[in-house]
Amino acid sequence: MSNVVMEKSLDFAVRCVKLYNYLREERHEYVLSKQMVRSGTSIGANISESQGAQSSPDFIAKLHVSLKEVRETGYWFLVLYRADYITEKEYNSVNADLDELIALLTSILKSTKVNAS
């Protein structure tokens, strides 16, 4: 597995935690930010968990869960943006990170499936 996807997912998790703290402390937003931080930190946790997979199908399943978490996180960021908790610039920046994680995970999944065949 690429160390790039591990590092990017960790950086993204830290970004989510920092935003969560800001939204709670400065904007007094508790519900949406909690959903965002849960799914945002789960991305890397599932990628990390995939490293201990017992088989190729187990590895693939864990990465699929991670990919689903990326998409869920994107949803929560869209809600935060439309509810005016984050700016358009912040939303676009986060979306770029999410798109990059999707591309990396999709690439790893495709190559793993090809190699498992």
WOVENQUI-V892776 format. One record per backbone hydrogen bond with DSSP energy under -1.0 kcal/mol. NH is the residue of the N-H (numbers start at 1). CO is the residue of the C=O. If there is no record, write none. Layout:
BEGIN
nh=NH co=CO
nh=NH co=CO
END
This chain:
BEGIN
nh=6 co=2
nh=7 co=3
nh=8 co=4
nh=9 co=5
nh=10 co=6
nh=11 co=7
nh=12 co=8
nh=13 co=9
nh=14 co=10
nh=15 co=11
nh=16 co=12
nh=17 co=13
nh=18 co=14
nh=19 co=15
nh=20 co=16
nh=21 co=17
nh=22 co=18
nh=23 co=19
nh=24 co=20
nh=25 co=21
nh=26 co=22
nh=27 co=22
nh=29 co=23
nh=35 co=31
nh=36 co=32
nh=37 co=33
nh=38 co=34
nh=39 co=35
nh=40 co=36
nh=41 co=37
nh=42 co=38
nh=43 co=39
nh=45 co=41
nh=46 co=42
nh=47 co=43
nh=48 co=44
nh=49 co=45
nh=50 co=46
nh=51 co=48
nh=52 co=49
nh=53 co=50
nh=59 co=55
nh=60 co=56
nh=61 co=57
nh=62 co=58
nh=63 co=59
nh=64 co=60
nh=65 co=61
nh=66 co=62
nh=67 co=63
nh=68 co=64
nh=69 co=65
nh=70 co=66
nh=71 co=67
nh=72 co=68
nh=73 co=69
nh=74 co=70
nh=75 co=71
nh=76 co=72
nh=77 co=73
nh=78 co=74
nh=79 co=75
nh=80 co=76
nh=81 co=77
nh=82 co=78
nh=83 co=79
nh=84 co=81
nh=85 co=80
nh=86 co=80
nh=91 co=87
nh=92 co=88
nh=93 co=89
nh=94 co=90
nh=95 co=91
nh=96 co=92
nh=97 co=93
nh=98 co=94
nh=99 co=95
nh=100 co=96
nh=101 co=97
nh=102 co=98
nh=103 co=99
nh=104 co=100
nh=105 co=101
nh=106 co=102
nh=107 co=103
nh=108 co=104
nh=109 co=105
nh=110 co=106
nh=111 co=107
nh=112 co=108
nh=113 co=109
nh=114 co=110
nh=115 co=111
nh=116 co=112
END
